[in-house]
Amino acid sequence: MRYGVALAGLFLVPAVWGAADLVGSLTAAAEVVCPGENVGADGEERPGPMRPGDTRCSVLDGSRAVATRDYAQQRQAQSLERRRDAGNGVLLLAYGATGALLTWRASRSAAAPAVRPDPHR
């Protein structure tokens, strides 16, 4: 009985993680944010979200710039990341919830007393 509860608890960890990923992807801001140095159309570095016409956004790997993207490319990359997070969240949530439910049902049926037929009938 205790093992079933512990196993169901272990299945709840990916379920909670998946729910957090799913909610995070669905509530993400629509603004395009550069993860590194954002250079505007005028060639000046600019803080804050990117705007249409921004020509260079440094893509970082740690603290090193590995590539650049313009506004449309960064918007597309963020959209892809949100969709990927939503898909992973749904999969983790479904896996965790299904595992916890099956474990809970199995532990309940194992703990239930067996029904014996009445010999006097």
N, C-alpha and C positions, 0 to 999 in steps of 0.2 A: 504494500500500500504506500509506504513512504517513498519507494523508488519511483512509483508512478507519478507522485506529486513532484518529485525532483526532476523527472524527465519532462513532464509538462512544463515546468518552470524553465527548463533549458530550451524548449521550443518557443517559449514566449519571448526570449531574447531576440531572435531574428524577426519575430512578428513586430515587436516594438521598434526595432531598428528600421524595418521596412516601412512602418507607418510614418516614422520620422522622415525618411527619405521621400516618401510620397507627398507628405504635407509640405515639406521644404521645396520640392519641385513645383508643386501647384501654387504656392504662395510666393514664389520668387519674383522679384521686381522685374519689370519689363525693360528697364533702362539698360543700355549697353555699357558695360564697365570694362575698362582696360586693366588687365592684371599687372601691367608694368608701366612704362613711360608712355603717356598719351601725347602725341604731337598733332596739333590742329592743322588745318589747311594753310595757315599762314606760316607754318614752320616753327611755331612756338610751343613749348611744352605747356600742357594745360591740365590742372587737377580736375577731378570729378568725372562724371560719366562722359562717354564719347557722344559726339554729335554727328549727324550726317555731314560728310565732307572731310571728316578727320582722316588723315592719310596714313598714319603710322601708329600702331599700338605694339609695343614690345611684348612678346610672349616669353614668359620666364620659365626656366627650369632651375628651381632654387633661386639663386640671386643672379644667374647668368641669362642674358637674352639669347634665345635660340632661333627666333623667327619674328616676323612682323606681319600684322594684319591691318587691313583698312576697316572702316566702319561696318560695311556689309559682311565681311568675313567674320568679324568678331561677333556680330549679331547672330549669324548662322551658327557659330561655334557654341555660343551660350544657349541657343535654342536646342541644339543637339544634346548638350550636356543636361539640360532640364528634362528632355524626353528620355534620355538614358537613365537618369535618376528616378524618374517616375516608373519606368519599366522594371528597374531593379527593386524599387520599393514594393511594387505590386507582387513580384515574384517572392520576395522575402516575407511579405505579409501573408501571402497565401500558404507558403511552406510552413511558416511558424504556426499560423492559426490551425491549419489542417493537422499538423503533428500534435499540437496541444489538445485539440478536440479528440483525436483518435486515442491518444494516451489517456485522457480523462475518461473516455467511454470504456476503454479496456480495464482501467483500474476500478471503475464502478461495477462492472460486471464481474470482476474477479472477487470483489469484496462482498457482493450480494450473496446471501445464503441460498443454497440450492433448495428448490421447492421439491419436496418429496410427495409422491402420491399417497393419498390416505388409503391404508390397507383395508379399512372397514367399508369401503364403498364397493 
